[in-house]
Amino acid sequence: MAHLVPGFTFRPVRNTDGDAISPIGLVLHVQQGYGGLSGWFDNPVSRVSSTLWVGRTGQREQYVPSDVRAWAQAAGNADYDSIETEGFDTEALTDQQIENIAQAYADGVRTFGWALAVTHTPGDSGLIMHSDGGAAWGNHLGCPGTLRAAAAAQIIARAAEIVREPRLLAGTGTASTGGTAGTGTVSTGVGGGGADASGRSRAKVQALQRAVHVAVDGIWGPVTDTALQAVRANRHTRAEQAAVATTVDGIWGPRSQTAYIAVVRAVQAALGVGVDGIWGPVTDRAFVAVRGATFTG
């Protein structure tokens, strides 16, 4: 009981019934305001709380332990942890917020075995939007908003990197390169050739598939290739809109552009190149190299 996310300041609040849960993922929320939420979540009048909160400039707070039910998304409280993000739905997440959400998500992967995936289906493991729960989750159809939801793939890509990073074993000073999280084993992709190299290639393809919202099977086939090539070409087509998970209407507006930048950043993170949201020569060379090694079409 009382699991806390490393690096988050614990500010316990009263608004929880204390029931133990085994969360299967994390729900992304928007605060619609500024400043920490410990006071509001500690006020019995509000009848709300969240597991976590991330500020725009790097602040990180935890209000309810990760294995205890918070009051953030009605019927979804028993299955998911929740994270509030400072600001408004008219504002994109800051880089600090994306990093800290990814850190929290990686902890969930290691602790509870969360899937390294974005999902829009309540009951599935992964990073999910508050709006995905519909009426059962309080009917907050604008939460966290299009701009913040567009960063979901990037968050998962970064969380995957964090999970693979070596960690020091407590009291030993020895690096650990992997381990079990919940019911699933987390692979770091560290090692030489053979099976390790194959595992790294599969993990990279899976990260790319998550970035462009296609089935995650680790096989770079025609469907995966079509989605990635649509983003690479950036011709503002319906296929590209589908790949970046924005409204598929053939009209390339600000929302499509914001979603596209988030997907390019996620692709860059998966390829291991500089993450700047611009598909330039370095990104393209890395893409061509991985495609040449793994494309099965």
C-alpha positions as CSV (number, residue, x, y, z in Angstrom):
1,M,0.0,0.0,0.0
2,A,0.9,3.7,-0.3
3,H,3.0,3.6,-3.4
4,L,4.4,7.0,-4.2
5,V,6.0,8.0,-7.5
6,P,9.7,8.8,-7.1
7,G,10.5,12.5,-7.6
8,F,6.9,13.7,-6.8
9,T,6.3,15.7,-3.6
10,F,3.7,13.9,-1.5
11,R,1.0,16.2,-0.3
12,P,-1.7,13.9,1.1
13,V,-5.3,15.1,0.9
14,R,-8.6,14.0,2.6
15,N,-10.7,13.5,-0.5
16,T,-10.3,9.8,-0.9
17,D,-12.2,6.8,0.5
18,G,-8.9,5.0,1.0
19,D,-9.9,1.9,-1.0
20,A,-7.0,0.0,-2.5
21,I,-6.8,-0.4,-6.3
22,S,-4.5,-2.0,-8.8
23,P,-4.5,0.6,-11.6
24,I,-4.2,-0.5,-15.2
25,G,-3.2,2.9,-16.6
26,L,-3.2,6.7,-16.2
27,V,-5.9,9.2,-17.1
28,L,-4.8,12.6,-18.5
29,H,-6.6,15.6,-17.2
30,V,-6.4,19.4,-17.7
31,Q,-6.6,21.6,-14.6
32,Q,-8.3,24.7,-16.3
33,G,-6.3,26.9,-13.9
34,Y,-2.9,27.6,-12.4
35,G,-1.2,26.6,-9.1
36,G,-1.1,23.4,-7.1
37,L,-4.3,21.6,-6.2
38,S,-3.5,20.2,-2.7
39,G,-5.8,22.8,-1.0
40,W,-8.8,22.1,-3.2
41,F,-8.4,18.4,-3.0
42,D,-8.1,18.5,0.7
43,N,-11.4,20.5,1.0
44,P,-14.3,18.1,1.7
45,V,-16.6,20.5,-0.1
46,S,-14.9,19.9,-3.5
47,R,-15.4,16.1,-3.5
48,V,-12.6,15.7,-6.0
49,S,-9.0,14.7,-6.0
50,S,-6.3,13.4,-8.3
51,T,-3.4,11.0,-7.9
52,L,-0.9,13.4,-9.4
53,W,-0.3,16.9,-10.7
54,V,2.4,18.4,-12.9
55,G,3.1,22.1,-13.2
56,R,4.1,24.1,-16.3
57,T,7.6,24.7,-15.1
58,G,8.5,21.3,-13.6
59,Q,6.6,21.1,-10.3
60,R,5.5,17.6,-9.4
61,E,3.0,16.7,-6.7
62,Q,1.2,13.5,-5.5
63,Y,-2.0,13.8,-3.6
64,V,-3.2,10.2,-3.3
65,P,-1.0,7.1,-3.3
66,S,-0.9,5.3,-6.7
67,D,-2.5,2.2,-5.3
68,V,-5.4,4.1,-3.6
69,R,-8.5,5.3,-5.3
70,A,-8.7,9.1,-6.0
71,W,-11.8,10.9,-7.0
72,A,-11.0,12.2,-10.5
73,Q,-13.0,10.4,-13.1
74,A,-16.1,8.8,-11.5
75,A,-16.5,5.3,-12.7
76,G,-12.9,5.2,-13.9
77,N,-11.5,5.8,-10.4
78,A,-11.4,2.1,-9.6
79,D,-9.3,1.2,-12.6
80,Y,-7.0,4.2,-13.3
81,D,-4.7,6.6,-11.6
82,S,-5.1,10.3,-12.7
83,I,-2.8,13.2,-13.4
84,E,-3.9,16.8,-13.5
85,T,-1.9,19.2,-15.8
86,E,-1.6,22.8,-14.9
87,G,-3.0,25.3,-17.4
88,F,-5.9,25.4,-19.8
89,D,-7.1,23.2,-22.7
90,T,-6.2,26.1,-25.1
91,E,-2.5,25.6,-24.1
92,A,-0.2,22.7,-25.2
93,L,1.7,20.8,-22.5
94,T,5.1,22.2,-21.8
95,D,8.2,20.1,-22.3
96,Q,8.5,19.8,-18.5
97,Q,5.0,18.5,-18.2
98,I,5.5,15.9,-20.9
99,E,8.7,14.7,-19.2
100,N,7.1,14.5,-15.8
101,I,4.0,12.7,-17.1
102,A,6.3,10.3,-18.8
103,Q,8.3,9.8,-15.6
104,A,5.1,9.0,-13.7
105,Y,3.9,6.7,-16.5
106,A,7.2,4.8,-16.6
107,D,6.8,4.2,-12.8
108,G,3.4,2.7,-13.5
109,V,4.9,0.4,-16.1
110,R,7.5,-0.8,-13.6
111,T,5.2,-1.0,-10.6
112,F,1.8,-2.1,-12.1
113,G,2.7,-3.5,-15.5
114,W,0.9,-0.8,-17.5
115,A,1.0,-1.2,-21.3
116,L,3.3,1.2,-23.1
117,A,0.4,2.4,-25.3
118,V,-2.1,5.1,-25.8
119,T,-5.7,3.8,-25.5
120,H,-9.1,5.4,-26.0
121,T,-11.0,2.4,-24.7
122,P,-12.0,2.3,-21.0
123,G,-10.9,-0.9,-19.5
124,D,-7.7,-1.2,-21.5
125,S,-4.3,-0.7,-20.1
126,G,-2.5,2.5,-21.2
127,L,-2.5,6.2,-21.2
128,I,-6.1,7.4,-21.7
129,M,-7.9,10.7,-21.9
130,H,-10.5,11.8,-19.4
131,S,-12.9,12.5,-22.3
132,D,-12.6,8.8,-23.4
133,G,-14.8,7.7,-20.5
134,G,-17.8,9.7,-21.6
135,A,-20.8,10.0,-19.3
136,A,-19.6,7.2,-17.0
137,W,-16.5,9.3,-16.3
138,G,-18.4,12.5,-15.6
139,N,-19.0,13.5,-19.2
140,H,-16.0,15.8,-19.5
141,L,-15.8,15.6,-23.2
142,G,-13.3,18.5,-23.5
143,C,-10.8,17.1,-21.1
144,P,-7.8,17.3,-21.5
145,G,-8.4,19.0,-24.9
146,T,-7.0,18.4,-28.3
147,L,-3.7,20.1,-27.8
148,R,-2.9,18.1,-24.7
149,A,-4.2,14.8,-26.1
150,A,-1.9,15.3,-29.1
151,A,1.1,14.7,-26.8
152,A,0.0,11.3,-25.7
153,A,2.2,9.3,-28.2
154,Q,5.2,11.4,-27.3
155,I,4.6,10.8,-23.6
156,I,4.5,7.0,-24.2
157,A,7.6,7.1,-26.4
158,R,9.5,8.9,-23.7
159,A,8.2,6.6,-21.0
160,A,9.5,3.7,-23.0
161,E,12.9,5.3,-23.0
162,I,12.8,5.8,-19.3
163,V,11.8,2.2,-18.6
164,R,14.8,1.0,-20.6
165,E,17.2,3.3,-18.8
166,P,19.5,1.5,-16.3
167,R,18.6,2.1,-12.6
168,L,20.8,1.7,-9.5
169,L,19.8,-1.1,-7.3
170,A,19.1,0.1,-3.8
171,G,22.2,-0.1,-1.6
172,T,24.4,-1.7,-4.2
173,G,25.5,1.0,-6.6
174,T,25.0,-1.6,-9.4
175,A,23.0,-0.7,-12.5
176,S,19.9,-2.7,-13.2
177,T,18.9,-2.9,-16.9
178,G,15.4,-4.4,-16.5
179,G,13.0,-6.3,-14.4
180,T,9.4,-7.2,-13.9
181,A,6.5,-4.7,-13.5
182,G,3.3,-6.2,-12.3
183,T,2.6,-9.2,-14.5
184,G,4.8,-8.2,-17.5
185,T,8.5,-8.2,-18.0
186,V,10.1,-4.9,-19.1
187,S,13.0,-5.4,-21.6
188,T,15.7,-2.7,-21.7
189,G,17.0,-3.6,-25.1
190,V,20.6,-3.5,-23.7
191,G,23.1,-5.9,-25.0
192,G,25.0,-7.1,-28.1
193,G,23.7,-8.8,-31.2
194,G,21.4,-11.8,-31.7
195,A,18.3,-12.0,-29.7
196,D,19.1,-8.7,-28.0
197,A,19.4,-6.8,-31.3
198,S,16.2,-8.4,-32.5
199,G,14.4,-7.3,-29.4
200,R,15.7,-3.8,-29.8
201,S,14.5,-3.6,-33.4
202,R,11.0,-4.9,-32.4
203,A,10.8,-2.4,-29.6
204,K,11.7,0.4,-32.0
205,V,9.1,-0.7,-34.5
206,Q,6.5,-0.9,-31.7
207,A,7.3,2.6,-30.6
208,L,6.9,3.9,-34.2
209,Q,3.6,2.1,-34.5
210,R,2.3,3.7,-31.3
211,A,3.5,7.1,-32.7
212,V,1.3,6.8,-35.8
213,H,-1.6,5.0,-34.1
214,V,-1.6,1.6,-35.8
215,A,-1.7,-1.9,-34.4
216,V,1.4,-2.5,-32.2
217,D,2.7,-5.9,-33.3
218,G,6.4,-5.1,-33.8
219,I,6.2,-5.9,-37.5
220,W,6.8,-3.1,-40.0
221,G,4.3,-4.2,-42.6
222,P,2.3,-2.3,-45.3
223,V,-0.2,-0.6,-42.8
224,T,2.7,0.7,-40.6
225,D,4.6,1.8,-43.6
226,T,1.7,3.7,-45.1
227,A,1.1,5.6,-41.9
228,L,4.7,6.5,-41.4
229,Q,5.2,7.5,-45.0
230,A,2.1,9.8,-44.8
231,V,3.8,11.6,-41.9
232,R,7.1,11.6,-43.6
233,A,5.6,13.2,-46.8
234,N,3.6,15.7,-44.8
235,R,1.3,16.5,-47.7
236,H,-1.7,17.3,-45.5
237,T,-3.8,14.3,-46.6
238,R,-6.5,12.5,-44.9
239,A,-4.1,9.6,-44.5
240,E,-1.8,11.8,-42.6
241,Q,-4.6,13.1,-40.4
242,A,-5.4,9.5,-39.6
243,A,-1.8,8.8,-38.7
244,V,-1.6,11.7,-36.4
245,A,-5.0,11.0,-34.8
246,T,-6.7,14.2,-35.6
247,T,-10.1,14.8,-37.3
248,V,-10.0,13.2,-40.8
249,D,-11.7,15.9,-42.9
250,G,-9.0,16.8,-45.4
251,I,-8.7,20.3,-43.9
252,W,-5.3,20.9,-42.4
253,G,-5.8,23.4,-39.6
254,P,-4.0,24.3,-36.4
255,R,-5.2,21.1,-34.7
256,S,-3.8,18.9,-37.4
257,Q,-0.5,20.8,-37.3
258,T,-0.2,20.4,-33.6
259,A,-1.0,16.7,-33.8
260,Y,1.6,16.3,-36.6
261,I,4.3,17.9,-34.6
262,A,3.6,15.7,-31.6
263,V,3.8,12.6,-33.8
264,V,7.1,13.7,-35.4
265,R,8.5,14.2,-31.9
266,A,7.3,10.7,-30.9
267,V,8.9,9.2,-34.1
268,Q,12.1,11.0,-33.4
269,A,12.2,9.7,-29.8
270,A,11.6,6.2,-31.2
271,L,14.4,6.6,-33.7
272,G,16.8,7.9,-31.1
273,V,17.5,11.3,-32.8
274,G,17.0,14.8,-31.6
275,V,13.4,15.6,-30.7
276,D,12.4,18.9,-32.2
277,G,9.2,18.1,-34.1
278,I,10.8,18.8,-37.5
279,W,11.3,16.0,-40.0
280,G,14.6,17.0,-41.3
281,P,17.6,15.2,-42.9
282,V,18.8,13.5,-39.7
283,T,15.3,12.2,-38.9
284,D,14.9,11.0,-42.5
285,R,18.2,9.2,-42.6
286,A,17.4,7.3,-39.3
287,F,13.9,6.5,-40.7
288,V,15.3,5.1,-43.9
289,A,17.9,3.0,-42.0
290,V,15.3,1.4,-39.7
291,R,12.8,0.9,-42.6
292,G,15.5,-0.8,-44.7
293,A,16.3,-3.2,-41.8
294,T,12.7,-4.0,-40.7
295,F,10.2,-3.4,-43.5
296,T,8.5,-6.6,-44.5
297,G,6.2,-5.3,-47.3
